[in-house]
Amino acid sequence: MSEKEQPRLSGALAQKVVDTIAPTINRHVNIMNAHGIIIASSDASRVGTLHEGSVEAIRRNEAIRVTQADETAGTQPGVNLPLALNERLCGVVGVTGAPHEVEPLADLIALTVQLLFAQEREHSRSARRAAEARDLISALLAGRVAAEVVDRNLEAHGLRGPVQLELWLPRDGRDPLLEQAAAEGLRTSWVSLFGAHWRLRASADDAAGQPAKPSDRFLGGADAFDAGALLAQAEMMRTLVARPALLPQRAHREIWNQDIAVAVARTPARSLAYLAAPARALNQEQAKTLLVVAAASAMSQAAEALHIHRNTLVQRLERIGQVTGADIRQANESLRLQHAVYARIALDEMQIF
């Protein structure tokens, strides 16, 4: 809502307030709009009629206290209190009874309306932002949208500069982080699509909050500085989601190779068994050792990551060479064997990540 936009009371919200409060205070309550028309009342027959006392309260923008009944005019003792939302006059709260008794009640009702109005407005805004996020992320994952359209949608969502696409497969579908609200200019809400949860966030959003559970499969894309890079990132990540076993748990992210995972995920299902053949003789411990060594910068680092002595690691590597016939000291043979391990993971024959 812009600063100049006139706030409008929802009749449903106003009636909700009346139905909640009127029985408790045992008083007749009316809520009028900015034109003096009753939009909510403890007397349903009066809804839609003109409330004369509220017209005067609106005109003078001050509380009108009626101390005596006027049967000719159809008025009862009570208070008509102007109601302001966002510092703008938008209606009147009327409560029958001795003014000195009911004026505090009218103040309370006005405050309740203000709080509920702000809550309803925020809920509507959140729902709109969630719908926008779903449309934007859907367009990215579908991959059938022009880059300039993506740029416009990002701009409309307030996401400027480098952004990241994130995907998450939580172990617990009720994780509270899934309910984290969007923050304009920083991040979208989480959106469930293609069997995963997705979010876009500005790279500078340090408060975004990432899944903390080591067993959750989570992947954050690299910084994308334009829509083309973001579309390419989305295509790659959707490819991985189709084979979730290839997505890393946070605890195993260090040994995971994105390029190999994507290449294997794009391999036709009928070819996976052929691709996996070179690693058929490896057990799980040997396969993990191979991947840890491939990711490490030195043998000592790999041994430390595996919690074994360096000599034990050397013996394991020799055994891997014996059972596979591959010389993993050669980069091309090591890479071929890694692809084979990833293929076995994709076939659910191993659970390493």
N, C-alpha and C positions, 0 to 999 in steps of 0.2 A: 504494500500500500504506500503510495507516495505521500509526501507531507501535505499536499494540497487536496488529496482525496478525502471526501467526507466519510467518516466511519458510519456504518449503518448497522443498527441493532438487528440481530436475527430474532424473529418471532419465536422460533423453536427454543433458542437459548433463553430468551426472556421468560417463556412459559416454564422452562425447566427450573429457573430460579424461583418463580412464583410458587410452583407446585411443591418445591422443597421447603421454602421458608414460611409461607402463609399458614399451614397447619400448625407449625411450631409456635409461632407468635400469636396465633388465634386472632389475627387481624385481616381485614380485607386489603388486598394488595393489587395495584394496577401498575403496569409499565407501559408508557406511551413512547411513540417515536418522535422525531423532531418536528412533526406537524401536529402533535397533540392527539393522534389516533391511538387508541388502546390496542396494543399488539399482544398483550398477555394480561390475564386477570384471574383472580380467584373466583370471579363470576363469569363463566364462559359466555354468557349472553351479551356481555359488554364488549367483547373483542370486536374490533372493527368500527366502534363508535367514537365520536369525538368527546374528549375529556376537557371541559371548559377550564378547569383549574390549571391544567398543565399548559394550556395555551398562554395563560398569564405568566406562568413560571418560565416558559421559553422566551417570551417577549422581554421580560425583565432580567432573565438569567439570574434568578435568585429564588430562594425557597419561599413558597407561598403557604402561609399557615391559615387554616380555616378553623375558627374557634366555635362557631355556631352553625347548626344545620340550617339549610335553606331549602325547604321542600319544594318551593316554586321553581328554583333553579336546579333542583335535584342534587344538591351538594350535601356532603356529610363532613363533620369535623375531621380534620386530619392535616397532613403535610404533603405538599407536592414539591419534590426536590429535583432540581435540574441534574441531569446525568451527563457527565463529560467522559469521552473516550479519546485518548491521544490528545488531550487538552482541547477537544472540540465538543461543543454541545450537540448531543445526538438524541436526547430524549428526556423523559421525566419519570421518576419513581413516585408513586402516590400510595400512602398508607393511611387508613382511616383510624380515628381515635383522637384523644386529647393531644394536641400538638406537642406539649412538653414531654409526653410519654412516648409518642411514636417517632419523633424526629431522630433519636438515636437509631431506631430500627430502620428508618429510611436510609440513613447513612450506611448502615451495615449492608442493606440490600444493594445500594449503589456500588459499594466496594466489591461485593460478590459478583455483580454484573461485570464490573471492570476486569476482575481477575479471570472470569470465565471467558470473556471476550478475548483477552490476550491469549489465553490457552487455546481457544478455538482458532484464532488467527494463526498461531504458531503451528497448530496441527495441520491446518489447511496448507500452510506454506510448506511444511515438511512433506506432506503428501504430494504436493506439486513438484517439489525438488526430487522426490523419489521417482516420480513418473518421468521427469526429465532425464534422470540418471539412467533409468532403464532404457529409454529411447536411445540415448547416446551410446551406451555400452552395447546395446543390441546392434546398432548400426556398425560399430567397430567389428564385432564378432562375425556379423553376417558378411562383411567384406565387400558389400555391393553398394558402396556409397562413395561419392567423390570426395577427395581430400578437402576441397573448399567447404563442403557441407560439414565435415567434421570440425574444421576450424571455426565455422560459425557457431556450431553447437557448443564447442568448448568455450568460446567467447561468451555465449549466452549464459553458460554455467559459471562464469567468472574464473575459469581456469586458464590462466595466461602463463607463458613461459614454459619451461620444461615440465612435463608431467610423466607419471608412471602408471602403468596398468598393473594391477595386482590380482592374482587369483588365489583362492584359498579353499581347501577341502578340509573343513574342521571335523575332528572326531565327534564332537558334540554339536549337533545342529541347533542347540539352545544357547550356545556361547553368547554371553552378554555383549561381546564386541560386535556381534552381527547387528545389534540394535543401535550402534553408534550413529548418531545423526550426521547428515551432511553438514559441511561448514563452507559457506559461500566463499568462493575464491581459493579454497584449500583442498576440498575433497568431496566426492559424492558419498552417498550411503552405499552399503553393500547390496549388490543385486544378484539374485539367484538365476543363473542361465546355464544351459548346457551341462548340468550336473555339477556346477561349481559356483562359488560366490566370487563376484568381481567388484573391483572398485577402481576409480580413477582418483589420483591425488597429485597435487602439486609437489614437485621434488623438494620444495622448501618447507613442506608441512612436517616439521619435526614432532608434532604432537599427535600425528595420525594414529599411532598405536598399531602394532603388528601382533599377530597371534603369538602367544607366549609358549604354548604347549609344544614340546619337542616332537611329539608324534603327529602333529598337524602337517599336512602337505601344503606348503605355501611357496609362492613364487612371485617375486616383484620384478617387473621388467626394468630394463635400463631406461635412463632419462630419454624421453622423446622430445625433440625440439620442433618437430613439425608433424602434421597429420599423416604424411606418408610413412614416417618412421613408426608412428603409433599404430597404423593399420597393419604394417608388417609384423609388429610385435603382437598384435591381437591374433593374427593368423597363426603365428608360431605357438602361442599359448593355448589357443583352442585345439590345435593339433595334439598338444601334450595332454590336454584334458580327456581326449578320446581314449588315451591309454594311461589312466591315472597311476598305474604301478610305476611308470617312468618319472613321475613327479617326486621330488625329494621331500622327505620329512625334514623339518628344520634341523634336527639333530645330525642329519647326514648330508647337509648342504655342501660341506667342504669337499666331499669326494665326488660330487655329481658334476657331470660334464653336459652342459646344455646343448652343445652342438651335436654330440653323439645321441643324446636323448631325442632331439628333434628329428635327426636323420632316421633313427630306428622307428619313431612314431609315424613317420611318413612312408615307411616300408609297407607294401601291400601285405595283408595278412597271410596270403599264400606263400610269401617269400620269407617269412620270419623264421620258419624252421630251418631253411637253408642257411640263413644268416647266422643262426645260433649254433650251427654244427661245430665250429672250431672250439667252442667252450663246453661241449657236452660232457667231457671227462672231468671238468672242474667241480669240486664241491663248493659249498657256500663260503667257507672260510678262505679257500684259495681265490675265489672270484673277488671277494672283498679285498683281499691282499693286493691283487692286481690293480684294482681301482684306487686304493690308497696310495700305492707306489706311483701310479700315473699322475695323481694330483699333488704329490709332495715335491718339494724343491730339492730334497736330499734324502738319502737312505735313512739317515739318523732320524729325520723328521717323520718318515713313514713308520719306522720302528716304534717311535714314541707314541704315534697315533694309534698303533695296534697294540700297545702295551706289551711289546715283546723285545727281546734282545736283538741287536743288529745281526748277530750270527744266525739266530733263528729265522730272521727275515730272509737272509741269503739262502738258507736251506729251503724255505718255502718257495722262493722264486725258482730255484733249481728244480724242485719237484713240479712246479707249474710247467716248466719247459719240457720235462720228461713226459708228462701225461698228455700234453697238447702237441708236442713236436714243434712248438714255436720258440724262436729266440727273442724273448721280450726285451732284450737289450737293443734290438732293432726297432726303431720308431714305427715303421710300417706294420711290422708283425704285432707289436704291442697294441697298436690302434685297431688292427683287425680283430684281435682277441677281445678288446674292450667292446667293440661293436657286437661281438657274439654274446658277451655277458649281458649287455643291455637287451639284446633280442630275447634271451632267456627270461630276463626280468619282465619284459613286455608280455611274454607267454605265461606269466605267473608261475614259472618254474623255480624262481628265486625271489626272495624278499630281502633286498639289500638296502633299499632306500626307505 
